[in-house]
Amino acid sequence: KGVLEELDRWVRRRLRCILWRQWKRPCTRFMRLMQRGLTEQRARDGASNGRGPWWNAGASHMSDAFRNAFFNKLGLISLQNELRRLNHAS
């Protein structure tokens, strides 16, 4: 359970990191964070903090903008939930 939970967390963080790298300019990052529902001040602080993609992927502004429900909606399965479902089915 612990390993799968950690792997799920890592995959989602990696996806957030990829999104951050796609938004190359701070103004694009600001705009995208605003579109995802962050306040103007929080989006501005997150977009212009000068830290790297991996740090930002684990930061609360990205976690709040791209919650697990966002990835579930896209069809990304949770390994932990899938194992629980398979164990329960047998």
N, C-alpha and C positions, 0 to 999 in steps of 0.2 A: 504494500500500500504506500509506504513512504517513498519508494523509488518511483513508482508511477506518478504519484502526486508531484514529485520534484520534476520529473520529465515533462508533465503537462505544463507546469509553471515555466520551464525553460523554453518549450516550444512557443508558448504565447508571448513570452518576452522576446524571443527571436523574431517573431512576426511583427511585433511593435518596433523592433530595431530596424527591420526592413522598411517599414512605413516611414520611420524617421529619416532614413537615408534617402528615400525617394523624394522627400521634401527638402530640397537642397538649400533653400534660402530661408532665413528667419521669417520673412513676411509670409511665405507659403506655409510655414509651420504654424505661425500665428493664425492665419486664416483657417487652416484645417482643424486646429484645436477649437477655434470658435465654432466652426460648423458642427463639431461633435458635442457641443453643449457646455464648454468651459466658460467661465466668466472672462471678461476682457482682460482684467489684471492678471489672472492666473495663466491665461493663454500667452500673454506678453512675457511674463516671467519665465514660463517654460520654454518658449520659442527662442529666447535670447539669453539663455543661461551660460552658453559657451562650453557646455560639457559635451561629451561624446555620445554617439548613438546608443551604446549599450547602457550607459548610465541613465540616459533619458528613457530608454525602454522600460527600465525598472522603476522609474520615478512615478510618483502618485498622479501627476498630470496626465501621463500616457495611460496609466491603469484606469483612471476615471474616464478618459475619453474613449478608450477601447476596452470595455469590460469583457469578461468571459462570455457573456450573452451575445456580444457582437460576433465572436468567433464561432459560437455554437450556431448562430443564425446562418453563418456562411457554410456550415456543414463540417466544421472541424470537431471531431469527436474527442471526448475526454477518455484517455486510456484507463483511468481509475474507474470511471463510471461504467465503461464498457466491460471491464473485468468483473465488476460487481454484478452487472446484468447477466453476464455469461455464467458466473458462479450461482446466481440465483435461479437461472433457468434449468440447470442440471440437477 
